[in-house]
Amino acid sequence: MEIKNITETEILEDAFNAEKALLFKNSTICPVSRAARGHFESFAQAAEAGIELFMVNVIENRPLSNEAAQRTGVTHQSPQLLYLEKGVSKWSMTHFEIKQENIEKALLP
């Protein structure tokens, strides 16, 4: 599935308006974030329809990343993965927790 890069408010709104969405907060200078991004991208390749995927680069788009933290009430970290249902954060994972198998397990009903 396509990962939508959040570079403007309208795309962030799409994440918060989605029935189900994953929002990945990525640092472009952090090796831990690079590894987590690889797992997120691997998940995206295998993901089935029904969940929308988003990514925000926290350094380049700090105001959008901060807005996501404010709206969800989840303290900012990077890397960080948030699961949203209709804009409400249901769970999050950070750093080395972000692995393809952990994402898949967390999304199981």
N, C-alpha and C positions, 0 to 999 in steps of 0.2 A: 504494500500500500504506500501511497505517497505521504511523505512527511512535509507538512506545510511550515515554511520558515516564517516566524512571526517577526515582521519588520515594521508593522504599522498597527495602529489601534484596531482597525477593521478586522484584521486576521486574529488578533487576540479575542475580539468579540465572537468570532466564529468558534473559537475553542470553548468559550463560556456558554455559547448557545447550543453546542452539540449535545445530542442525547448522551453519548459516551465519548470521552476524549482522553488521550494521554498527552501530557505537556512535559516535554523534556527541557530542563534548564541546563545549558551547555556553556562551559568556559572554553574559549578557543586557545587559551594558553596553559591549560592544566592537563597533565598526562592522565590523571585519574578520570577526568571528564572525557578525554579522548577514548579511553577504554570503555567507559559507560556508553558513550555515543555508539561505539561499534556494536555493543549488545542491543541497544535500542534500534539501530538500523537493521540488524539481523532479525529482530522481532518483527519489524515493519515488513520485511520481505516475506515472512511466513504468516503475517496477520490476515485474518479473515475480515470480510466486510462487517460493519456494525460498530466500529470504533474509529474515530478520527484521530490522526496523529499530528502533533505540533511540536516545534522546537523553537526556543528563543536563545540566541547567543547573548549571554548576560552582560558581557563587556560592551559590545557594540549597541545593544538595545536595553540598557539599564532601566530607563523609565518603564518600559513594557514589562520587564522582569519584576520590578518593584510593584507594579500595579497587580500583577498576578499574585504576588505574595500577600498584598493587602486584601485583595478580593477573596482569597481562599482562607486567609488567617493562618497559613502555614509559613513559618519562618523560612526566609530564603537560605538556601544552600546551593552549592553547585559542585558537582553535578547533582541534579535532583529530578525525580520523576513523579509527577502528580497525576492521579487518576480522577477525572471529573465526571460527574453525572449531572447534566443540566446545570453546569457551573458550580456545583458543590464538590469540594474535595472529599473523596471517600477514603483515600489512603495516599501515602507518599513513600518513596524510598530514596536513599541518598548514597553517594559514593560507591563503595564496593558491593552494596546490596543490588545495584542495578545490573542485573545479568538477565539474559534472555529467558532462562528457565524460571527465574524468580518472577519476572513479569507475567509469564504464562500461568504460573501457579496462582498468582495474586488475582488474575482475571477469571479463574475458574469459578463457576457458580457454587 
